[in-house]
Structure formats: structure tokens, C-alpha cells
Amino acid sequence: MSRSLFRLTGLLVPLALSGCATHEVDYRGEGDGFVGAGAAVHAVVETPSVGEPGQDAADDPVIWAGTGPVTVMGTTTPGLVVGTDKKAGLYAYGLDGAILQFLPEGLLNNVDAVEGLSVDGRPQLLLGASDRTPGRTGVSLYLFDPAGTGQNGIRPWGAIATDVVEPYGFCFARLGTEVHAILVGHEGEVRQFVVTADARGRPVSREVRRFEIGSISEGCAADPATDTLYLAEENVGVWRYGLGAASGDARTLVQPIAPGILVADAEGLTTITDGEARYLIGSSQGDSTFPVWRIDGAAPAWVGRFVVRDGTIDGVTGTDGLAAWSGAIGPFPHGLVVVQDDVNDVGNQNFKYIDWRDIKTALAID
């Protein structure tokens, strides 16, 4: 999102920037650094700074773990966190926050991962990232071989071409045997694709749905268990759509922008499963809080909000993207949430890890 803003009647509005949408309105809620009310938790791990000093670089993470430890570029780890540097490429981190790999892949904004795709007869972890690099705008695709050894790492696989001018949000979904890739454009354009591998191990994509959200949008989270797609329209709120292509553009507003609940910008979205319960977590960027809804009922039910306060590791403000992992992953026996931190206390922006147990305790989730 743009950081060049001026204040007008209590709202923050962007200055015109070349290459950006001409009708973007970026309210930023209460403004940079303001932290609203919410149950307090603390980060327990953080990554090194992302990007050069002063850059708005770190944006969106994804978390993944297999059935056992994996090897990434010679380092064995029980799981991965992959995060975008939207000025330069893709980082892979261990669960201790250490950098395992960097791919200088250009202007990657949002990233997600999905299992269930085989290439050349081997099961692969598929990663995708919205790509704004001039000349290759669309979705860049990457593979990671969980059974690989030695210098095995994330490797480029190919791309999904699109007519979206500025790719922004992105998420995957598994629908039966199909892998769906969902791209959200800066102006709210949505393109949904089915991704497969051909006989030669190359990616093949087929567009199955397109629709318009209405204005600047980014956050994207799929919940295949309820055939639901959640999208964040930054200055409007969080929408619930059907996940299947046949559902078209029918939608329900889960939560409008509202003080004390969801303050513009509405940014990243992620889901987490805890036993039989499933939750949607968002980023209320305007007041640096994280609203939570329970989503396994007939309609999303409000749970509460949490904030990441200063502790051994500094607190979190202005989060763009976030991700969650359901269940045990390394030293996190109940799950893990990773968020981007816009203002890091030392160096530039980075990603911070929060134990799901701490969020459950803070919000009195059984």
C-alpha cells in the first residue's frame, strides 16, 4: 500500500503516485502508530529486518509444516515461514526466525502455499505470489520438495498470466482434487484459476471465475470446509463469497469498517482451525489490532480483538499481511500466527511470530 499521504479533515489521503491507481483512497484509520483496545499478547520470535532502511518492503507471510522435518538449503527445520519483500523477492525463514533462503524474484506482494500437487510424479508444496514486476504481472509460482535433501530449496516453477494491471492479494484453496489460485487486483478485480501440471511438469492454469469487489482490496483467505472465500475491501470491510467458481459474485458483508472493531485499512486475512472450531483473523491496520471471528457456524460470530504489545520483542503496528498454521508446528503445539510489523524497533520492517495458545488465552477461547 502507498505510504505517501496527506491529511484532510481528519483522514489520510494519498498523494498521486505514478503507476498507482488514480482513484485509490487510503484512509489509514487513526494513523501510523496508533494502537486501539484489544486483549494483549506478545510476540515470541521475530525475523531480521526486510528491505533497505526506510523501505515499505515486508508485506505478507505464509506458514507450512509437513509430517516431519524438512531440509531447506542445508538446514533442517520442522516448518517454514515464507514472506514477501515487495521490493525484491521472497524469504524463507525457520521457526526460529532465521533466514533459510532468499529468492530475488522482484515485486512480490502476497504469498500463499498449498499441498496436493504432484510434478514429475513427486508430491510438491506449491507456493504462489502476486507479482507486480513490470513485464510479468500476474502470479509467480514456486515449488518446494518436502522429501528433498541437501541444498533443496524453493525454486521458481512458472507463472499465471493475467489482465490485472496491479496484482495485490493472493490465496490458494483446495477444492476436492483441484488447486485453485485466487488473485485480487489493487482495484478489486478478482481472478480465480485452476492450476495443474502438464505431462512435462510445467504449470497450466485455467481461469474459472472473475468478478469485481468494488474498490481497493487485498486480504484474501479461503475456507474450503465451508466453501467460503473471505476478501477485505480496505475502506469498506470484510466480505464473504462462495469459494466455488459457480457462486459468481454473490456476497455478504461480514464486518463493515467501524470504530473499535475494524478500522481502515482492512488488510490481511487468515484462517485457523482449533479442534472443531475455525476462526478468521484480520488486520485492522488503522488501529493496529487483530479482529477475530468464529466461522464454523451458519454465519461468522464475533470473538474479539487482540493487540501485540511490547515484551521481550517489540510490539506490532500497521500490519499488512498475516498467516496462521492450525495445530502443532515445531515449538508451537497448538498453532502459530505470523504477522508483518510495519514499525520495527530495530532496523526495518519484519515478521513476528505469536503462539496461538497466547491468543486463545487472551481472548478466553476454550
NUSEDO-132471 format. One line per field, with one value per residue (C-alpha): x, y, z; residue in three letters; residue number from 1. Coordinates in nm, 2 decimals, decimal comma. Last residue first. Layout:
<atoms>
east c(X	...)
north c(Y	...)
up c(Z	...)
type c(ALA	...)
seq c(NUM	...)
</atoms>
This chain:
<atoms>
east c(-1,19	-1,12	-1,08	-0,95	-0,61	-0,59	-0,66	-0,41	-0,14	-0,21	-0,18	0,19	0,28	0,55	0,67	0,77	0,99	1,00	1,33	1,61	1,55	1,21	1,01	0,74	0,53	0,52	0,40	0,22	0,28	0,02	0,12	-0,07	-0,15	0,19	0,41	0,77	0,77	0,43	0,14	-0,21	-0,35	-0,10	-0,18	-0,09	-0,06	-0,03	-0,03	0,02	0,03	0,18	0,33	0,50	0,87	1,02	1,09	0,75	0,59	0,23	0,06	-0,30	-0,60	-0,96	-1,29	-1,50	-1,76	-1,96	-1,93	-2,26	-2,41	-2,14	-1,77	-1,66	-1,55	-1,45	-1,12	-1,02	-0,64	-0,54	-0,31	-0,56	-0,59	-0,45	-0,74	-0,57	-0,80	-0,83	-1,10	-1,16	-1,24	-1,37	-1,38	-1,03	-0,86	-0,86	-0,70	-0,80	-0,61	-0,69	-0,47	-0,58	-0,89	-0,74	-0,95	-1,06	-1,24	-1,39	-1,33	-1,45	-1,64	-1,54	-1,81	-1,80	-1,92	-2,07	-2,24	-2,16	-2,28	-2,01	-2,02	-2,11	-2,02	-1,65	-1,66	-1,54	-1,87	-1,82	-1,78	-1,68	-1,47	-1,50	-1,54	-1,21	-0,98	-1,21	-1,10	-1,19	-1,32	-1,38	-1,62	-1,69	-1,74	-1,45	-1,27	-1,21	-1,02	-0,84	-0,77	-0,67	-0,61	-0,88	-0,90	-1,26	-1,56	-1,52	-1,52	-1,57	-1,38	-1,42	-1,28	-0,95	-0,74	-0,37	-0,11	0,23	0,51	0,59	0,62	0,29	0,11	0,09	-0,24	-0,37	-0,74	-0,78	-0,98	-0,95	-1,07	-1,05	-1,07	-0,87	-0,54	-0,61	-0,70	-0,57	-0,73	-0,54	-0,75	-0,59	-0,84	-0,87	-1,16	-1,15	-0,80	-0,76	-0,48	-0,46	-0,35	-0,38	-0,22	-0,17	-0,16	-0,29	-0,50	-0,51	-0,35	-0,06	-0,01	0,36	0,64	0,82	1,07	1,25	1,22	1,51	1,69	2,07	2,10	1,77	1,44	1,13	0,93	1,00	0,93	0,78	0,72	0,46	0,45	0,10	0,03	0,25	0,55	0,67	0,69	0,72	0,39	0,37	0,11	0,28	0,23	0,37	0,31	0,44	0,53	0,43	0,66	0,55	0,70	0,50	0,24	0,01	-0,17	-0,03	-0,09	0,11	0,04	0,22	0,11	0,33	0,61	0,80	1,11	1,22	1,55	1,49	1,62	1,67	1,70	1,67	1,64	1,31	1,34	1,06	1,29	1,25	1,21	1,23	1,08	1,16	1,29	1,07	0,77	0,98	0,75	0,74	0,78	0,76	0,87	0,85	1,03	1,36	1,68	1,93	2,12	1,93	1,60	1,57	1,24	1,13	0,82	0,46	0,49	0,48	0,38	0,33	0,26	0,37	0,27	0,42	0,78	0,91	0,80	1,15	1,31	1,62	1,66	1,44	1,33	1,46	1,56	1,28	1,09	1,00	0,79	0,55	0,34	-0,04	-0,27	-0,65	-0,77	-0,80	-0,65	-0,29	-0,20	0,15	0,05	-0,29	-0,63	-0,79	-0,53	-0,78	-0,63	-0,84	-0,73	-0,89	-0,59	-0,45	-0,07	0,19	0,29	0,19	-0,08	-0,07	-0,27	-0,54	-0,53	-0,85	-0,90	-1,04	-0,75	-0,42	-0,15	-0,02	0,27	0,28	0,11	0,00)
north c(-2,25	-1,91	-1,65	-1,39	-1,35	-1,73	-1,82	-1,56	-1,69	-2,05	-1,94	-1,85	-1,53	-1,49	-1,15	-1,05	-0,76	-0,38	-0,20	-0,18	-0,20	-0,11	-0,25	-0,03	-0,21	-0,54	-0,83	-1,10	-1,47	-1,68	-2,03	-2,34	-2,56	-2,72	-2,43	-2,54	-2,71	-2,69	-2,84	-2,75	-2,49	-2,25	-1,88	-1,60	-1,22	-0,94	-0,56	-0,49	-0,12	-0,18	-0,47	-0,48	-0,51	-0,84	-0,92	-0,76	-0,47	-0,53	-0,74	-0,65	-0,88	-0,84	-1,01	-1,32	-1,20	-1,48	-1,56	-1,71	-2,06	-2,18	-2,27	-1,91	-1,78	-1,42	-1,25	-0,88	-0,80	-0,46	-0,19	0,09	0,18	-0,16	-0,37	-0,69	-1,00	-1,34	-1,59	-1,88	-2,24	-2,47	-2,85	-2,87	-2,54	-2,44	-2,11	-1,87	-1,57	-1,22	-0,92	-0,56	-0,36	-0,01	0,12	0,04	-0,29	-0,33	-0,03	0,22	0,05	-0,06	-0,31	-0,67	-0,99	-0,82	-1,10	-1,19	-1,32	-1,26	-1,59	-1,90	-2,13	-2,08	-2,24	-2,03	-1,86	-1,50	-1,34	-0,98	-0,78	-0,41	-0,09	0,11	-0,19	-0,43	-0,75	-1,08	-1,40	-1,71	-1,98	-2,34	-2,42	-2,66	-2,49	-2,18	-1,94	-1,61	-1,30	-0,95	-0,71	-0,46	-0,11	-0,06	-0,25	-0,62	-0,70	-1,05	-1,33	-1,71	-2,03	-1,92	-2,22	-2,25	-2,50	-2,53	-2,74	-3,10	-3,24	-3,42	-3,10	-2,97	-2,82	-2,49	-2,39	-2,01	-1,74	-1,37	-1,09	-0,72	-0,50	-0,20	-0,34	-0,68	-0,99	-1,32	-1,66	-1,98	-2,30	-2,65	-2,92	-3,27	-3,17	-2,79	-2,70	-2,32	-2,07	-1,70	-1,37	-1,00	-0,73	-0,78	-0,43	-0,43	-0,75	-0,89	-1,21	-1,45	-1,74	-1,81	-2,07	-2,31	-2,10	-2,30	-2,33	-2,52	-2,85	-2,80	-3,13	-3,32	-3,32	-3,50	-3,18	-3,07	-2,70	-2,55	-2,19	-2,00	-1,63	-1,48	-1,20	-0,91	-1,03	-0,73	-0,49	-0,68	-0,66	-1,03	-1,19	-1,49	-1,86	-2,16	-2,52	-2,79	-3,09	-3,45	-3,63	-3,80	-3,54	-3,27	-3,37	-3,11	-3,17	-2,91	-2,53	-2,22	-1,85	-1,52	-1,15	-0,87	-1,00	-0,72	-0,90	-1,26	-1,23	-1,56	-1,57	-1,88	-2,01	-1,67	-1,72	-1,66	-1,96	-2,13	-2,12	-1,85	-1,85	-1,50	-1,40	-1,11	-0,76	-0,45	-0,65	-0,84	-1,13	-1,39	-1,77	-1,93	-2,29	-2,59	-2,86	-2,73	-2,89	-2,66	-2,75	-2,51	-2,61	-2,96	-3,08	-3,21	-3,44	-3,46	-3,13	-2,78	-2,45	-2,09	-1,80	-1,44	-1,10	-0,75	-0,66	-0,38	-0,03	0,10	0,33	0,13	-0,14	-0,44	-0,69	-0,67	-1,00	-1,23	-1,22	-1,48	-1,48	-1,19	-1,08	-1,08	-0,81	-0,82	-0,53	-0,15	0,05	0,11	0,44	0,41	0,54	0,70	0,66	0,50	0,46	0,63	0,52	0,64	0,50	0,67	0,71	0,37	0,36	0,37	0,72	0,84	1,10	1,19	0,95	1,05	1,04	1,14	1,40	1,67	1,62	1,47	1,39	1,06	0,89	0,54	0,36	0,00)
up c(2,52	2,37	2,65	2,41	2,58	2,65	2,29	2,16	2,39	2,28	1,92	1,98	1,81	1,55	1,42	1,06	0,98	0,90	0,91	1,17	1,54	1,69	1,40	1,25	0,99	1,16	0,94	1,13	1,20	1,39	1,51	1,63	1,93	1,99	1,89	1,93	1,59	1,43	1,61	1,50	1,25	1,10	1,07	0,83	0,83	0,58	0,62	0,99	1,10	1,44	1,63	1,97	2,05	2,15	2,51	2,56	2,37	2,28	2,01	2,01	2,02	1,92	2,00	1,92	1,67	1,50	1,13	1,00	1,00	1,23	1,15	1,12	1,46	1,42	1,53	1,50	1,50	1,62	1,48	1,49	1,12	1,02	1,14	1,03	1,02	1,18	1,08	1,31	1,29	1,57	1,56	1,72	1,66	1,29	1,17	0,90	0,75	0,64	0,57	0,54	0,64	0,62	0,78	1,13	1,21	1,56	1,78	1,52	1,23	0,88	0,78	0,91	0,74	0,44	0,24	-0,12	-0,46	-0,72	-0,90	-0,69	-0,98	-0,93	-0,59	-0,29	-0,21	-0,10	0,24	0,26	0,51	0,53	0,32	0,31	0,25	0,08	0,25	0,09	0,26	0,04	0,16	0,06	0,43	0,47	0,18	0,39	0,17	0,28	0,08	0,20	-0,08	-0,19	-0,34	-0,47	-0,59	-0,54	-0,91	-1,06	-1,24	-1,24	-1,39	-1,54	-1,64	-1,55	-1,66	-1,49	-1,65	-1,54	-1,90	-1,88	-1,77	-1,41	-1,28	-1,16	-1,15	-1,17	-1,00	-1,10	-0,87	-0,96	-0,65	-0,77	-0,64	-0,80	-0,61	-0,73	-0,64	-0,72	-0,70	-0,67	-0,77	-0,62	-0,40	-0,37	-0,24	-0,20	-0,27	-0,18	-0,33	-0,28	-0,49	-0,87	-1,04	-1,40	-1,38	-1,73	-1,61	-1,68	-1,43	-1,38	-1,38	-1,15	-0,95	-0,68	-0,30	-0,16	-0,17	-0,10	0,08	0,09	-0,08	0,06	0,11	-0,25	-0,27	-0,59	-0,70	-0,90	-0,99	-1,02	-1,26	-1,38	-1,58	-1,79	-1,49	-1,16	-0,98	-0,89	-0,66	-0,51	-0,53	-0,35	-0,44	-0,20	-0,41	-0,43	-0,68	-1,00	-1,23	-1,05	-0,80	-0,64	-0,32	-0,08	-0,09	-0,02	-0,01	-0,09	-0,12	-0,28	-0,50	-0,68	-0,80	-0,76	-0,57	-0,39	-0,04	0,17	0,53	0,71	1,09	1,26	1,50	1,31	1,00	0,74	0,36	0,20	-0,13	-0,37	-0,41	-0,34	-0,21	0,03	0,07	0,35	0,38	0,72	0,72	0,94	1,15	1,02	0,88	0,72	0,40	0,17	0,32	0,47	0,61	0,95	0,97	0,85	0,67	0,80	0,64	0,72	0,48	0,51	0,36	0,33	0,42	0,20	0,29	0,26	0,52	0,57	0,29	0,28	0,55	0,90	1,07	1,17	1,51	1,77	2,09	2,00	2,30	2,36	2,49	2,45	2,25	2,25	1,97	1,88	1,70	1,54	1,19	1,16	1,33	1,02	0,73	0,50	0,17	-0,12	-0,46	-0,76	-0,98	-0,93	-0,88	-1,16	-1,09	-0,74	-0,67	-0,30	-0,08	0,16	0,54	0,71	0,98	0,75	0,51	0,60	0,33	0,23	0,06	0,22	-0,06	0,00)
type c(ASP	ILE	ALA	LEU	ALA	THR	LYS	ILE	ASP	ARG	TRP	ASP	ILE	TYR	LYS	PHE	ASN	GLN	ASN	GLY	VAL	ASP	ASN	VAL	ASP	ASP	GLN	VAL	VAL	VAL	LEU	GLY	HIS	PRO	PHE	PRO	GLY	ILE	ALA	GLY	SER	TRP	ALA	ALA	LEU	GLY	ASP	THR	GLY	THR	VAL	GLY	ASP	ILE	THR	GLY	ASP	ARG	VAL	VAL	PHE	ARG	GLY	VAL	TRP	ALA	PRO	ALA	ALA	GLY	ASP	ILE	ARG	TRP	VAL	PRO	PHE	THR	SER	ASP	GLY	GLN	SER	SER	GLY	ILE	LEU	TYR	ARG	ALA	GLU	GLY	ASP	THR	ILE	THR	THR	LEU	GLY	GLU	ALA	ASP	ALA	VAL	LEU	ILE	GLY	PRO	ALA	ILE	PRO	GLN	VAL	LEU	THR	ARG	ALA	ASP	GLY	SER	ALA	ALA	GLY	LEU	GLY	TYR	ARG	TRP	VAL	GLY	VAL	ASN	GLU	GLU	ALA	LEU	TYR	LEU	THR	ASP	THR	ALA	PRO	ASP	ALA	ALA	CYS	GLY	GLU	SER	ILE	SER	GLY	ILE	GLU	PHE	ARG	ARG	VAL	GLU	ARG	SER	VAL	PRO	ARG	GLY	ARG	ALA	ASP	ALA	THR	VAL	VAL	PHE	GLN	ARG	VAL	GLU	GLY	GLU	HIS	GLY	VAL	LEU	ILE	ALA	HIS	VAL	GLU	THR	GLY	LEU	ARG	ALA	PHE	CYS	PHE	GLY	TYR	PRO	GLU	VAL	VAL	ASP	THR	ALA	ILE	ALA	GLY	TRP	PRO	ARG	ILE	GLY	ASN	GLN	GLY	THR	GLY	ALA	PRO	ASP	PHE	LEU	TYR	LEU	SER	VAL	GLY	THR	ARG	GLY	PRO	THR	ARG	ASP	SER	ALA	GLY	LEU	LEU	LEU	GLN	PRO	ARG	GLY	ASP	VAL	SER	LEU	GLY	GLU	VAL	ALA	ASP	VAL	ASN	ASN	LEU	LEU	GLY	GLU	PRO	LEU	PHE	GLN	LEU	ILE	ALA	GLY	ASP	LEU	GLY	TYR	ALA	TYR	LEU	GLY	ALA	LYS	LYS	ASP	THR	GLY	VAL	VAL	LEU	GLY	PRO	THR	THR	THR	GLY	MET	VAL	THR	VAL	PRO	GLY	THR	GLY	ALA	TRP	ILE	VAL	PRO	ASP	ASP	ALA	ALA	ASP	GLN	GLY	PRO	GLU	GLY	VAL	SER	PRO	THR	GLU	VAL	VAL	ALA	HIS	VAL	ALA	ALA	GLY	ALA	GLY	VAL	PHE	GLY	ASP	GLY	GLU	GLY	ARG	TYR	ASP	VAL	GLU	HIS	THR	ALA	CYS	GLY	SER	LEU	ALA	LEU	PRO	VAL	LEU	LEU	GLY	THR	LEU	ARG	PHE	LEU	SER	ARG	SER	MET)
seq c(366	365	364	363	362	361	360	359	358	357	356	355	354	353	352	351	350	349	348	347	346	345	344	343	342	341	340	339	338	337	336	335	334	333	332	331	330	329	328	327	326	325	324	323	322	321	320	319	318	317	316	315	314	313	312	311	310	309	308	307	306	305	304	303	302	301	300	299	298	297	296	295	294	293	292	291	290	289	288	287	286	285	284	283	282	281	280	279	278	277	276	275	274	273	272	271	270	269	268	267	266	265	264	263	262	261	260	259	258	257	256	255	254	253	252	251	250	249	248	247	246	245	244	243	242	241	240	239	238	237	236	235	234	233	232	231	230	229	228	227	226	225	224	223	222	221	220	219	218	217	216	215	214	213	212	211	210	209	208	207	206	205	204	203	202	201	200	199	198	197	196	195	194	193	192	191	190	189	188	187	186	185	184	183	182	181	180	179	178	177	176	175	174	173	172	171	170	169	168	167	166	165	164	163	162	161	160	159	158	157	156	155	154	153	152	151	150	149	148	147	146	145	144	143	142	141	140	139	138	137	136	135	134	133	132	131	130	129	128	127	126	125	124	123	122	121	120	119	118	117	116	115	114	113	112	111	110	109	108	107	106	105	104	103	102	101	100	99	98	97	96	95	94	93	92	91	90	89	88	87	86	85	84	83	82	81	80	79	78	77	76	75	74	73	72	71	70	69	68	67	66	65	64	63	62	61	60	59	58	57	56	55	54	53	52	51	50	49	48	47	46	45	44	43	42	41	40	39	38	37	36	35	34	33	32	31	30	29	28	27	26	25	24	23	22	21	20	19	18	17	16	15	14	13	12	11	10	9	8	7	6	5	4	3	2	1)
</atoms>
